[in-house]
Structures are given as C-alpha cells and as structure tokens.
C-alpha cells in the first residue's frame, strides 16, 4: 500500500529569509514616500518632537543646480523646495550636515567642496542665509557650552563661542582632510579621517581642544552612543583597507579595535555611514546592486542582519530616529520603514502548525497558502534553498531548479511513503531572498 501523499505549496508575495514552521512575528515594510529625482546627500529630522516631523533632505547633481534643499513638516509625506543663495563664487552648497540649537535656530554645511559655506536659519529652516565662508564638511551644536563646532576639508576644525555669529579655524599639523564630527556626550567627541594616511581627532573637553591620533581609513560618519564614551566608525575602504570594517572605541576615541567585517570587503561595498537607534542599535547601508540594503546590529556591532530596504551609492545616505528609518535609494527615492526597528522582512504563516492526516493511506492533495507582508514592495523574490528534515517518509518529488526566481502560483511537490518505519513527522524549510 505504497500510495504517495502529495502536498502542493502555493507561494505569493515573498521576502527575505524565512524558515517555515518556526516563523517569528517580525516584519519590515518599506514604503516609498517621495522621489526627488536626484541623489540624496543628506536626510535629517529635528530632535525636538516625539517622532520625526520637521525634516530636511539635501539633493543635487552639480554645484550650479539651485534646487537642492527640501523641507517637510509632516514626517516626510510631503516636501517643499527651499531656495537659498549661492556662495561668493556663485556655487550652491550641497546641503549635507544639519544641526539645530532649538526648533528655530540651526545650521547646515556643504560637503567636499574646497570653497563652501555654512548656512544659518532662525525660522526653523524655511529660509537660510550664508553664515560664513569656509570649507566646512560637518557641523555640530554642543548644548553643554553653546559652541558650534565643525570639521574642514583643509585639515582644520572650526568653532564658534558666540552662538554661530563668528567662527575661528584651527589647523592641525599633519592632517590634510577631515570628514565628520560626532559626540557621545557633552564632553567626548571625534572628528573622523579620510583616506589612508589622515588622522582622527578626539576631544575630552566639549571641543575646546582636540588631540590627533594615527587611525588611517576612510571613516565617513562615526557615531557616539548617547551618554557614554563609546564610539563606532565604519570604513568605506581604501587601497590600504577593506570596506565594511567596523571599529569601536570605549575610551572616547583614544584607542580603537576592529570588531566586525561585512561579508563583502571589496572597495565601497558599504556607504561608510553609521546611525544609531533605540538603546544603541547600530545601522549601516550597503552600496552594491542586489546587496543587503539596511544592516542592523542589536549586540553593539558584533553581528549584523539585513532589514532589506534600498541600496545606495557611497555618497548618499540614510537616517534613523528611534523607531523610524528613512533611506534613500541611488535614484533619489526616499523610503520609510513603517514597521520600525527590530524587524527583518520575515514573512508570516497564516497559521504556525500544520497537521495532516491520511485517511486509509489514500492519495490526496493539500494546498497550503502562505500570507506575506509586502515588505519589499512587490519586487520579485528568489527561492534560495529548500530542505526537509525529521523523517525519511517525506521527499521532494519535483523540486525544480533551486535557487530560482519565484513566479505566481509557484509550488513544490512532496511525496509521502506511509510504509517507512520512521515517524510521520517532518519539517519543511524554505529560504527566500529579495535583493534591492
């Protein structure tokens, strides 16, 4: 009485990584909220509300394009173009780094241009004027002493002790180019190096003085954990270093250790920008087609998993605020993870346990429908692997090609041999992958 029992599996919208019969209650849903049509250089939201409300995006293709600053007052659903004047050379800054003293007063700077300017707003960002003419790459307002601090691509740092009205520039010997400034608390901060031979600067006195140390590598945007002396930085990669190497300092930037290597160490596999979320969760973004998108770590950078989401070129960025993730794609689209931090695009079973019976060992078909969150917005998934464990009674009858791209009404056929002496219990494991 060797009648095979055949089970038909019906798959619809699929997303990243699942192991069925043990599916976790996690999901991530990315929604495209706006298309700027140009590369996104920066995304920033004010910190003075419970959730992101007033925010800014800097875009642009060239220094002569005036339409590069955008503002939202509704969390990113709608955006308005904000006009601002060119600098003394007739160039429009690419709005990159934003910082605010309060809801009304703030600054942004250009990035990467030798002749660039700091811009200043006193009305919450609706209008901006040139604050001073200098080569600032990043800017930060320190609430502990009221200083406005910044790094310069001339190997200098700048500071203002009068609320941003006037700035002083200090040249650090032996440094040719500085990238980004970051603070972990009111006293401890770092300014990251660029390339293979520059140095990192750190401060223990709120930015009054800075000390250089030898720390080579292109460390685009480091982050500090709030209320601590802990900093993280991620290498974009140079001719001397792999990309995707995460380094950590526990003593305010004085010493650093490598703690993680992204699986693709090739040049510019990651953007080099880090963000932090709730309770020190870490994020970075990948840059290559069909790579992981947004990567997240819940164990202080020891391990990372993919949240799906858009990939991006190395000169464009993403933003995390508490449980909100805003990510730009390489074409100028802005995406929002509407389910928040901690999700990983895991599809959900409509039920988590399937019990099958075989009346009289007769042959029959069973259709099992999987319900999935459209966390990847309809982009076609691939069946990466399929396996059966637990019993030799169940075998793939027609697995077709694996891995393969999933099509509508796709299926796997499994045969059952009731004459086998092994238990009639088995598990089916399917792994799907969705690239951006």
ZADREN-724173 format. One record per residue (C-alpha): residue number from 1; x negated, y negated, z negated. Coordinates in steps of 0.5 Angstrom, whole numbers. Layout:
! residues N
<site dogu="NUM" X="X" Y="Y" Z="Z"/>
...
This chain:
! residues 436
<site dogu="1" X="0" Y="0" Z="0"/>
<site dogu="2" X="-5" Y="-5" Z="2"/>
<site dogu="3" X="-1" Y="-11" Z="4"/>
<site dogu="4" X="-5" Y="-17" Z="4"/>
<site dogu="5" X="-1" Y="-23" Z="1"/>
<site dogu="6" X="-3" Y="-30" Z="5"/>
<site dogu="7" X="-3" Y="-37" Z="2"/>
<site dogu="8" X="-2" Y="-43" Z="6"/>
<site dogu="9" X="-5" Y="-49" Z="3"/>
<site dogu="10" X="-3" Y="-56" Z="6"/>
<site dogu="11" X="-7" Y="-62" Z="6"/>
<site dogu="12" X="-5" Y="-69" Z="7"/>
<site dogu="13" X="-9" Y="-75" Z="5"/>
<site dogu="14" X="-16" Y="-73" Z="2"/>
<site dogu="15" X="-21" Y="-77" Z="-2"/>
<site dogu="16" X="-28" Y="-76" Z="-6"/>
<site dogu="17" X="-30" Y="-70" Z="-10"/>
<site dogu="18" X="-25" Y="-65" Z="-13"/>
<site dogu="19" X="-25" Y="-58" Z="-16"/>
<site dogu="20" X="-17" Y="-56" Z="-16"/>
<site dogu="21" X="-14" Y="-52" Z="-22"/>
<site dogu="22" X="-18" Y="-57" Z="-26"/>
<site dogu="23" X="-17" Y="-63" Z="-23"/>
<site dogu="24" X="-18" Y="-69" Z="-28"/>
<site dogu="25" X="-13" Y="-75" Z="-29"/>
<site dogu="26" X="-17" Y="-80" Z="-25"/>
<site dogu="27" X="-16" Y="-84" Z="-19"/>
<site dogu="28" X="-19" Y="-90" Z="-16"/>
<site dogu="29" X="-15" Y="-94" Z="-11"/>
<site dogu="30" X="-19" Y="-99" Z="-6"/>
<site dogu="31" X="-14" Y="-105" Z="-3"/>
<site dogu="32" X="-17" Y="-110" Z="2"/>
<site dogu="33" X="-15" Y="-117" Z="-1"/>
<site dogu="34" X="-18" Y="-121" Z="4"/>
<site dogu="35" X="-22" Y="-122" Z="11"/>
<site dogu="36" X="-27" Y="-127" Z="11"/>
<site dogu="37" X="-30" Y="-125" Z="18"/>
<site dogu="38" X="-37" Y="-127" Z="16"/>
<site dogu="39" X="-42" Y="-123" Z="11"/>
<site dogu="40" X="-40" Y="-125" Z="4"/>
<site dogu="41" X="-46" Y="-127" Z="0"/>
<site dogu="42" X="-43" Y="-128" Z="-7"/>
<site dogu="43" X="-37" Y="-126" Z="-11"/>
<site dogu="44" X="-36" Y="-130" Z="-18"/>
<site dogu="45" X="-30" Y="-131" Z="-23"/>
<site dogu="46" X="-30" Y="-136" Z="-28"/>
<site dogu="47" X="-30" Y="-132" Z="-35"/>
<site dogu="48" X="-25" Y="-137" Z="-39"/>
<site dogu="49" X="-19" Y="-132" Z="-38"/>
<site dogu="50" X="-17" Y="-125" Z="-40"/>
<site dogu="51" X="-17" Y="-123" Z="-33"/>
<site dogu="52" X="-20" Y="-126" Z="-26"/>
<site dogu="53" X="-16" Y="-132" Z="-24"/>
<site dogu="54" X="-21" Y="-137" Z="-21"/>
<site dogu="55" X="-26" Y="-135" Z="-17"/>
<site dogu="56" X="-31" Y="-136" Z="-11"/>
<site dogu="57" X="-34" Y="-133" Z="-5"/>
<site dogu="58" X="-40" Y="-135" Z="-1"/>
<site dogu="59" X="-40" Y="-133" Z="6"/>
<site dogu="60" X="-43" Y="-136" Z="13"/>
<site dogu="61" X="-47" Y="-134" Z="19"/>
<site dogu="62" X="-52" Y="-140" Z="19"/>
<site dogu="63" X="-54" Y="-146" Z="16"/>
<site dogu="64" X="-50" Y="-150" Z="20"/>
<site dogu="65" X="-44" Y="-147" Z="19"/>
<site dogu="66" X="-40" Y="-151" Z="14"/>
<site dogu="67" X="-34" Y="-146" Z="13"/>
<site dogu="68" X="-38" Y="-142" Z="7"/>
<site dogu="69" X="-34" Y="-143" Z="1"/>
<site dogu="70" X="-28" Y="-141" Z="-1"/>
<site dogu="71" X="-24" Y="-141" Z="-8"/>
<site dogu="72" X="-18" Y="-137" Z="-11"/>
<site dogu="73" X="-13" Y="-139" Z="-17"/>
<site dogu="74" X="-9" Y="-132" Z="-17"/>
<site dogu="75" X="-15" Y="-127" Z="-18"/>
<site dogu="76" X="-16" Y="-126" Z="-10"/>
<site dogu="77" X="-10" Y="-125" Z="-7"/>
<site dogu="78" X="-10" Y="-132" Z="-3"/>
<site dogu="79" X="-16" Y="-136" Z="-1"/>
<site dogu="80" X="-18" Y="-143" Z="1"/>
<site dogu="81" X="-24" Y="-146" Z="4"/>
<site dogu="82" X="-27" Y="-151" Z="0"/>
<site dogu="83" X="-31" Y="-157" Z="4"/>
<site dogu="84" X="-38" Y="-159" Z="2"/>
<site dogu="85" X="-43" Y="-164" Z="4"/>
<site dogu="86" X="-50" Y="-161" Z="8"/>
<site dogu="87" X="-56" Y="-163" Z="4"/>
<site dogu="88" X="-61" Y="-168" Z="6"/>
<site dogu="89" X="-64" Y="-164" Z="12"/>
<site dogu="90" X="-57" Y="-163" Z="15"/>
<site dogu="91" X="-56" Y="-156" Z="13"/>
<site dogu="92" X="-50" Y="-153" Z="9"/>
<site dogu="93" X="-52" Y="-149" Z="3"/>
<site dogu="94" X="-50" Y="-141" Z="3"/>
<site dogu="95" X="-46" Y="-141" Z="-4"/>
<site dogu="96" X="-50" Y="-136" Z="-8"/>
<site dogu="97" X="-50" Y="-136" Z="-15"/>
<site dogu="98" X="-45" Y="-139" Z="-19"/>
<site dogu="99" X="-45" Y="-141" Z="-27"/>
<site dogu="100" X="-40" Y="-145" Z="-31"/>
<site dogu="101" X="-40" Y="-149" Z="-37"/>
<site dogu="102" X="-33" Y="-149" Z="-38"/>
<site dogu="103" X="-27" Y="-149" Z="-34"/>
<site dogu="104" X="-28" Y="-155" Z="-30"/>
<site dogu="105" X="-36" Y="-156" Z="-30"/>
<site dogu="106" X="-40" Y="-151" Z="-26"/>
<site dogu="107" X="-46" Y="-151" Z="-21"/>
<site dogu="108" X="-48" Y="-146" Z="-15"/>
<site dogu="109" X="-54" Y="-146" Z="-11"/>
<site dogu="110" X="-57" Y="-143" Z="-5"/>
<site dogu="111" X="-61" Y="-137" Z="-4"/>
<site dogu="112" X="-67" Y="-136" Z="0"/>
<site dogu="113" X="-68" Y="-143" Z="4"/>
<site dogu="114" X="-74" Y="-147" Z="2"/>
<site dogu="115" X="-70" Y="-153" Z="3"/>
<site dogu="116" X="-64" Y="-152" Z="-1"/>
<site dogu="117" X="-60" Y="-156" Z="-6"/>
<site dogu="118" X="-56" Y="-155" Z="-13"/>
<site dogu="119" X="-49" Y="-157" Z="-12"/>
<site dogu="120" X="-44" Y="-159" Z="-18"/>
<site dogu="121" X="-37" Y="-159" Z="-20"/>
<site dogu="122" X="-33" Y="-163" Z="-25"/>
<site dogu="123" X="-26" Y="-161" Z="-23"/>
<site dogu="124" X="-26" Y="-153" Z="-23"/>
<site dogu="125" X="-29" Y="-152" Z="-16"/>
<site dogu="126" X="-24" Y="-156" Z="-12"/>
<site dogu="127" X="-30" Y="-161" Z="-10"/>
<site dogu="128" X="-37" Y="-160" Z="-10"/>
<site dogu="129" X="-43" Y="-165" Z="-9"/>
<site dogu="130" X="-50" Y="-164" Z="-9"/>
<site dogu="131" X="-53" Y="-165" Z="-16"/>
<site dogu="132" X="-61" Y="-165" Z="-14"/>
<site dogu="133" X="-65" Y="-163" Z="-8"/>
<site dogu="134" X="-69" Y="-157" Z="-10"/>
<site dogu="135" X="-71" Y="-149" Z="-8"/>
<site dogu="136" X="-66" Y="-146" Z="-13"/>
<site dogu="137" X="-65" Y="-139" Z="-12"/>
<site dogu="138" X="-61" Y="-138" Z="-18"/>
<site dogu="139" X="-58" Y="-142" Z="-24"/>
<site dogu="140" X="-55" Y="-140" Z="-31"/>
<site dogu="141" X="-52" Y="-145" Z="-36"/>
<site dogu="142" X="-54" Y="-143" Z="-43"/>
<site dogu="143" X="-49" Y="-144" Z="-48"/>
<site dogu="144" X="-54" Y="-144" Z="-54"/>
<site dogu="145" X="-57" Y="-150" Z="-52"/>
<site dogu="146" X="-54" Y="-153" Z="-47"/>
<site dogu="147" X="-59" Y="-152" Z="-42"/>
<site dogu="148" X="-58" Y="-151" Z="-34"/>
<site dogu="149" X="-64" Y="-146" Z="-32"/>
<site dogu="150" X="-66" Y="-143" Z="-25"/>
<site dogu="151" X="-71" Y="-140" Z="-21"/>
<site dogu="152" X="-74" Y="-142" Z="-15"/>
<site dogu="153" X="-77" Y="-139" Z="-9"/>
<site dogu="154" X="-83" Y="-143" Z="-10"/>
<site dogu="155" X="-85" Y="-139" Z="-16"/>
<site dogu="156" X="-83" Y="-144" Z="-21"/>
<site dogu="157" X="-77" Y="-145" Z="-26"/>
<site dogu="158" X="-72" Y="-151" Z="-27"/>
<site dogu="159" X="-69" Y="-153" Z="-33"/>
<site dogu="160" X="-64" Y="-159" Z="-35"/>
<site dogu="161" X="-63" Y="-161" Z="-42"/>
<site dogu="162" X="-58" Y="-167" Z="-41"/>
<site dogu="163" X="-53" Y="-162" Z="-38"/>
<site dogu="164" X="-55" Y="-162" Z="-31"/>
<site dogu="165" X="-56" Y="-169" Z="-29"/>
<site dogu="166" X="-63" Y="-169" Z="-28"/>
<site dogu="167" X="-68" Y="-163" Z="-27"/>
<site dogu="168" X="-75" Y="-161" Z="-29"/>
<site dogu="169" X="-79" Y="-156" Z="-25"/>
<site dogu="170" X="-85" Y="-152" Z="-28"/>
<site dogu="171" X="-90" Y="-148" Z="-23"/>
<site dogu="172" X="-92" Y="-141" Z="-26"/>
<site dogu="173" X="-99" Y="-140" Z="-23"/>
<site dogu="174" X="-100" Y="-133" Z="-19"/>
<site dogu="175" X="-92" Y="-133" Z="-17"/>
<site dogu="176" X="-90" Y="-134" Z="-10"/>
<site dogu="177" X="-83" Y="-133" Z="-10"/>
<site dogu="178" X="-77" Y="-132" Z="-16"/>
<site dogu="179" X="-71" Y="-128" Z="-15"/>
<site dogu="180" X="-65" Y="-128" Z="-20"/>
<site dogu="181" X="-64" Y="-131" Z="-27"/>
<site dogu="182" X="-61" Y="-126" Z="-33"/>
<site dogu="183" X="-59" Y="-127" Z="-40"/>
<site dogu="184" X="-57" Y="-122" Z="-45"/>
<site dogu="185" X="-56" Y="-126" Z="-51"/>
<site dogu="186" X="-57" Y="-134" Z="-52"/>
<site dogu="187" X="-65" Y="-133" Z="-53"/>
<site dogu="188" X="-67" Y="-127" Z="-49"/>
<site dogu="189" X="-67" Y="-128" Z="-41"/>
<site dogu="190" X="-71" Y="-125" Z="-35"/>
<site dogu="191" X="-73" Y="-128" Z="-28"/>
<site dogu="192" X="-74" Y="-122" Z="-23"/>
<site dogu="193" X="-80" Y="-122" Z="-18"/>
<site dogu="194" X="-79" Y="-121" Z="-10"/>
<site dogu="195" X="-83" Y="-116" Z="-6"/>
<site dogu="196" X="-89" Y="-112" Z="-8"/>
<site dogu="197" X="-94" Y="-117" Z="-12"/>
<site dogu="198" X="-90" Y="-122" Z="-15"/>
<site dogu="199" X="-89" Y="-122" Z="-23"/>
<site dogu="200" X="-83" Y="-122" Z="-28"/>
<site dogu="201" X="-82" Y="-128" Z="-33"/>
<site dogu="202" X="-79" Y="-127" Z="-39"/>
<site dogu="203" X="-76" Y="-132" Z="-45"/>
<site dogu="204" X="-75" Y="-131" Z="-52"/>
<site dogu="205" X="-73" Y="-138" Z="-54"/>
<site dogu="206" X="-67" Y="-139" Z="-49"/>
<site dogu="207" X="-71" Y="-141" Z="-43"/>
<site dogu="208" X="-76" Y="-147" Z="-47"/>
<site dogu="209" X="-82" Y="-143" Z="-45"/>
<site dogu="210" X="-83" Y="-137" Z="-40"/>
<site dogu="211" X="-88" Y="-131" Z="-40"/>
<site dogu="212" X="-90" Y="-128" Z="-34"/>
<site dogu="213" X="-92" Y="-120" Z="-34"/>
<site dogu="214" X="-94" Y="-115" Z="-28"/>
<site dogu="215" X="-88" Y="-112" Z="-25"/>
<site dogu="216" X="-88" Y="-111" Z="-18"/>
<site dogu="217" X="-82" Y="-110" Z="-14"/>
<site dogu="218" X="-76" Y="-113" Z="-10"/>
<site dogu="219" X="-71" Y="-113" Z="-16"/>
<site dogu="220" X="-66" Y="-117" Z="-13"/>
<site dogu="221" X="-61" Y="-118" Z="-19"/>
<site dogu="222" X="-62" Y="-116" Z="-26"/>
<site dogu="223" X="-57" Y="-116" Z="-32"/>
<site dogu="224" X="-58" Y="-116" Z="-39"/>
<site dogu="225" X="-53" Y="-112" Z="-44"/>
<site dogu="226" X="-49" Y="-117" Z="-48"/>
<site dogu="227" X="-51" Y="-119" Z="-55"/>
<site dogu="228" X="-58" Y="-114" Z="-54"/>
<site dogu="229" X="-65" Y="-115" Z="-52"/>
<site dogu="230" X="-64" Y="-109" Z="-46"/>
<site dogu="231" X="-64" Y="-111" Z="-39"/>
<site dogu="232" X="-64" Y="-107" Z="-33"/>
<site dogu="233" X="-66" Y="-108" Z="-26"/>
<site dogu="234" X="-66" Y="-104" Z="-19"/>
<site dogu="235" X="-71" Y="-104" Z="-14"/>
<site dogu="236" X="-69" Y="-105" Z="-7"/>
<site dogu="237" X="-75" Y="-102" Z="-4"/>
<site dogu="238" X="-81" Y="-105" Z="-1"/>
<site dogu="239" X="-87" Y="-102" Z="3"/>
<site dogu="240" X="-90" Y="-100" Z="-4"/>
<site dogu="241" X="-84" Y="-98" Z="-8"/>
<site dogu="242" X="-78" Y="-93" Z="-7"/>
<site dogu="243" X="-71" Y="-96" Z="-6"/>
<site dogu="244" X="-66" Y="-95" Z="-12"/>
<site dogu="245" X="-71" Y="-94" Z="-18"/>
<site dogu="246" X="-67" Y="-97" Z="-24"/>
<site dogu="247" X="-72" Y="-99" Z="-29"/>
<site dogu="248" X="-70" Y="-101" Z="-36"/>
<site dogu="249" X="-73" Y="-106" Z="-42"/>
<site dogu="250" X="-71" Y="-105" Z="-49"/>
<site dogu="251" X="-75" Y="-111" Z="-52"/>
<site dogu="252" X="-73" Y="-117" Z="-48"/>
<site dogu="253" X="-76" Y="-116" Z="-41"/>
<site dogu="254" X="-83" Y="-115" Z="-44"/>
<site dogu="255" X="-84" Y="-108" Z="-42"/>
<site dogu="256" X="-80" Y="-103" Z="-37"/>
<site dogu="257" X="-79" Y="-96" Z="-36"/>
<site dogu="258" X="-76" Y="-92" Z="-30"/>
<site dogu="259" X="-70" Y="-88" Z="-32"/>
<site dogu="260" X="-67" Y="-87" Z="-25"/>
<site dogu="261" X="-68" Y="-85" Z="-18"/>
<site dogu="262" X="-62" Y="-86" Z="-13"/>
<site dogu="263" X="-62" Y="-80" Z="-8"/>
<site dogu="264" X="-64" Y="-84" Z="-2"/>
<site dogu="265" X="-70" Y="-87" Z="-4"/>
<site dogu="266" X="-71" Y="-90" Z="3"/>
<site dogu="267" X="-72" Y="-97" Z="5"/>
<site dogu="268" X="-66" Y="-102" Z="3"/>
<site dogu="269" X="-61" Y="-96" Z="1"/>
<site dogu="270" X="-58" Y="-100" Z="-4"/>
<site dogu="271" X="-57" Y="-107" Z="-5"/>
<site dogu="272" X="-61" Y="-108" Z="-11"/>
<site dogu="273" X="-56" Y="-112" Z="-15"/>
<site dogu="274" X="-53" Y="-109" Z="-21"/>
<site dogu="275" X="-47" Y="-111" Z="-25"/>
<site dogu="276" X="-44" Y="-109" Z="-32"/>
<site dogu="277" X="-37" Y="-108" Z="-34"/>
<site dogu="278" X="-34" Y="-106" Z="-41"/>
<site dogu="279" X="-38" Y="-103" Z="-46"/>
<site dogu="280" X="-45" Y="-104" Z="-42"/>
<site dogu="281" X="-42" Y="-99" Z="-36"/>
<site dogu="282" X="-47" Y="-100" Z="-30"/>
<site dogu="283" X="-46" Y="-101" Z="-23"/>
<site dogu="284" X="-49" Y="-102" Z="-16"/>
<site dogu="285" X="-47" Y="-101" Z="-9"/>
<site dogu="286" X="-50" Y="-97" Z="-3"/>
<site dogu="287" X="-52" Y="-100" Z="4"/>
<site dogu="288" X="-52" Y="-95" Z="9"/>
<site dogu="289" X="-46" Y="-92" Z="13"/>
<site dogu="290" X="-43" Y="-86" Z="10"/>
<site dogu="291" X="-46" Y="-87" Z="3"/>
<site dogu="292" X="-43" Y="-87" Z="-3"/>
<site dogu="293" X="-41" Y="-94" Z="-4"/>
<site dogu="294" X="-40" Y="-97" Z="-11"/>
<site dogu="295" X="-44" Y="-93" Z="-16"/>
<site dogu="296" X="-42" Y="-93" Z="-24"/>
<site dogu="297" X="-46" Y="-90" Z="-30"/>
<site dogu="298" X="-43" Y="-89" Z="-37"/>
<site dogu="299" X="-49" Y="-87" Z="-40"/>
<site dogu="300" X="-54" Y="-93" Z="-40"/>
<site dogu="301" X="-57" Y="-91" Z="-33"/>
<site dogu="302" X="-59" Y="-84" Z="-34"/>
<site dogu="303" X="-54" Y="-81" Z="-29"/>
<site dogu="304" X="-49" Y="-85" Z="-24"/>
<site dogu="305" X="-43" Y="-82" Z="-20"/>
<site dogu="306" X="-39" Y="-85" Z="-14"/>
<site dogu="307" X="-33" Y="-89" Z="-14"/>
<site dogu="308" X="-32" Y="-89" Z="-7"/>
<site dogu="309" X="-31" Y="-96" Z="-4"/>
<site dogu="310" X="-34" Y="-100" Z="1"/>
<site dogu="311" X="-42" Y="-100" Z="3"/>
<site dogu="312" X="-45" Y="-107" Z="4"/>
<site dogu="313" X="-51" Y="-109" Z="8"/>
<site dogu="314" X="-57" Y="-111" Z="3"/>
<site dogu="315" X="-56" Y="-119" Z="3"/>
<site dogu="316" X="-49" Y="-118" Z="1"/>
<site dogu="317" X="-46" Y="-117" Z="-6"/>
<site dogu="318" X="-40" Y="-115" Z="-11"/>
<site dogu="319" X="-37" Y="-117" Z="-17"/>
<site dogu="320" X="-35" Y="-113" Z="-24"/>
<site dogu="321" X="-31" Y="-117" Z="-29"/>
<site dogu="322" X="-28" Y="-112" Z="-35"/>
<site dogu="323" X="-24" Y="-107" Z="-31"/>
<site dogu="324" X="-24" Y="-111" Z="-24"/>
<site dogu="325" X="-29" Y="-109" Z="-19"/>
<site dogu="326" X="-29" Y="-114" Z="-13"/>
<site dogu="327" X="-33" Y="-111" Z="-7"/>
<site dogu="328" X="-35" Y="-114" Z="0"/>
<site dogu="329" X="-36" Y="-110" Z="6"/>
<site dogu="330" X="-41" Y="-111" Z="11"/>
<site dogu="331" X="-36" Y="-114" Z="16"/>
<site dogu="332" X="-33" Y="-120" Z="11"/>
<site dogu="333" X="-28" Y="-116" Z="8"/>
<site dogu="334" X="-26" Y="-116" Z="0"/>
<site dogu="335" X="-24" Y="-110" Z="-3"/>
<site dogu="336" X="-21" Y="-110" Z="-10"/>
<site dogu="337" X="-21" Y="-103" Z="-14"/>
<site dogu="338" X="-14" Y="-104" Z="-17"/>
<site dogu="339" X="-14" Y="-98" Z="-22"/>
<site dogu="340" X="-20" Y="-101" Z="-26"/>
<site dogu="341" X="-27" Y="-98" Z="-28"/>
<site dogu="342" X="-28" Y="-91" Z="-30"/>
<site dogu="343" X="-24" Y="-88" Z="-24"/>
<site dogu="344" X="-27" Y="-84" Z="-19"/>
<site dogu="345" X="-23" Y="-83" Z="-13"/>
<site dogu="346" X="-21" Y="-76" Z="-15"/>
<site dogu="347" X="-14" Y="-73" Z="-12"/>
<site dogu="348" X="-9" Y="-70" Z="-16"/>
<site dogu="349" X="-5" Y="-64" Z="-16"/>
<site dogu="350" X="3" Y="-65" Z="-17"/>
<site dogu="351" X="2" Y="-59" Z="-22"/>
<site dogu="352" X="-4" Y="-56" Z="-25"/>
<site dogu="353" X="-3" Y="-49" Z="-26"/>
<site dogu="354" X="0" Y="-44" Z="-20"/>
<site dogu="355" X="3" Y="-38" Z="-22"/>
<site dogu="356" X="4" Y="-33" Z="-16"/>
<site dogu="357" X="8" Y="-26" Z="-16"/>
<site dogu="358" X="8" Y="-21" Z="-11"/>
<site dogu="359" X="15" Y="-17" Z="-11"/>
<site dogu="360" X="14" Y="-10" Z="-9"/>
<site dogu="361" X="7" Y="-12" Z="-6"/>
<site dogu="362" X="11" Y="-15" Z="0"/>
<site dogu="363" X="7" Y="-20" Z="4"/>
<site dogu="364" X="10" Y="-27" Z="4"/>
<site dogu="365" X="7" Y="-34" Z="5"/>
<site dogu="366" X="7" Y="-39" Z="0"/>
<site dogu="367" X="6" Y="-47" Z="2"/>
<site dogu="368" X="2" Y="-51" Z="-4"/>
<site dogu="369" X="3" Y="-58" Z="-2"/>
<site dogu="370" X="-3" Y="-63" Z="-6"/>
<site dogu="371" X="-1" Y="-70" Z="-7"/>
<site dogu="372" X="-7" Y="-75" Z="-7"/>
<site dogu="373" X="-8" Y="-82" Z="-8"/>
<site dogu="374" X="-9" Y="-86" Z="-2"/>
<site dogu="375" X="-16" Y="-89" Z="-6"/>
<site dogu="376" X="-20" Y="-89" Z="1"/>
<site dogu="377" X="-14" Y="-93" Z="5"/>
<site dogu="378" X="-13" Y="-87" Z="10"/>
<site dogu="379" X="-20" Y="-86" Z="12"/>
<site dogu="380" X="-21" Y="-79" Z="15"/>
<site dogu="381" X="-24" Y="-74" Z="9"/>
<site dogu="382" X="-28" Y="-68" Z="10"/>
<site dogu="383" X="-28" Y="-61" Z="7"/>
<site dogu="384" X="-35" Y="-61" Z="4"/>
<site dogu="385" X="-34" Y="-54" Z="1"/>
<site dogu="386" X="-29" Y="-48" Z="-1"/>
<site dogu="387" X="-30" Y="-42" Z="-5"/>
<site dogu="388" X="-26" Y="-37" Z="-9"/>
<site dogu="389" X="-28" Y="-35" Z="-16"/>
<site dogu="390" X="-26" Y="-30" Z="-21"/>
<site dogu="391" X="-23" Y="-24" Z="-17"/>
<site dogu="392" X="-25" Y="-20" Z="-11"/>
<site dogu="393" X="-18" Y="-19" Z="-10"/>
<site dogu="394" X="-18" Y="-26" Z="-6"/>
<site dogu="395" X="-22" Y="-27" Z="0"/>
<site dogu="396" X="-22" Y="-32" Z="6"/>
<site dogu="397" X="-18" Y="-30" Z="12"/>
<site dogu="398" X="-19" Y="-35" Z="16"/>
<site dogu="399" X="-24" Y="-41" Z="13"/>
<site dogu="400" X="-25" Y="-44" Z="20"/>
<site dogu="401" X="-31" Y="-49" Z="20"/>
<site dogu="402" X="-34" Y="-51" Z="13"/>
<site dogu="403" X="-35" Y="-57" Z="13"/>
<site dogu="404" X="-31" Y="-60" Z="17"/>
<site dogu="405" X="-26" Y="-66" Z="18"/>
<site dogu="406" X="-19" Y="-65" Z="16"/>
<site dogu="407" X="-13" Y="-66" Z="20"/>
<site dogu="408" X="-6" Y="-67" Z="18"/>
<site dogu="409" X="-3" Y="-60" Z="16"/>
<site dogu="410" X="-9" Y="-57" Z="15"/>
<site dogu="411" X="-10" Y="-51" Z="12"/>
<site dogu="412" X="-14" Y="-45" Z="9"/>
<site dogu="413" X="-11" Y="-38" Z="10"/>
<site dogu="414" X="-13" Y="-33" Z="4"/>
<site dogu="415" X="-12" Y="-25" Z="4"/>
<site dogu="416" X="-10" Y="-21" Z="-3"/>
<site dogu="417" X="-11" Y="-14" Z="-4"/>
<site dogu="418" X="-7" Y="-11" Z="-9"/>
<site dogu="419" X="-11" Y="-4" Z="-9"/>
<site dogu="420" X="-17" Y="-7" Z="-12"/>
<site dogu="421" X="-19" Y="-6" Z="-19"/>
<site dogu="422" X="-21" Y="-13" Z="-21"/>
<site dogu="423" X="-16" Y="-17" Z="-25"/>
<site dogu="424" X="-11" Y="-21" Z="-21"/>
<site dogu="425" X="-13" Y="-28" Z="-23"/>
<site dogu="426" X="-18" Y="-33" Z="-19"/>
<site dogu="427" X="-19" Y="-40" Z="-18"/>
<site dogu="428" X="-20" Y="-44" Z="-11"/>
<site dogu="429" X="-25" Y="-49" Z="-11"/>
<site dogu="430" X="-25" Y="-55" Z="-5"/>
<site dogu="431" X="-29" Y="-61" Z="-5"/>
<site dogu="432" X="-28" Y="-66" Z="0"/>
<site dogu="433" X="-32" Y="-72" Z="2"/>
<site dogu="434" X="-30" Y="-79" Z="4"/>
<site dogu="435" X="-35" Y="-84" Z="7"/>
<site dogu="436" X="-35" Y="-91" Z="8"/>
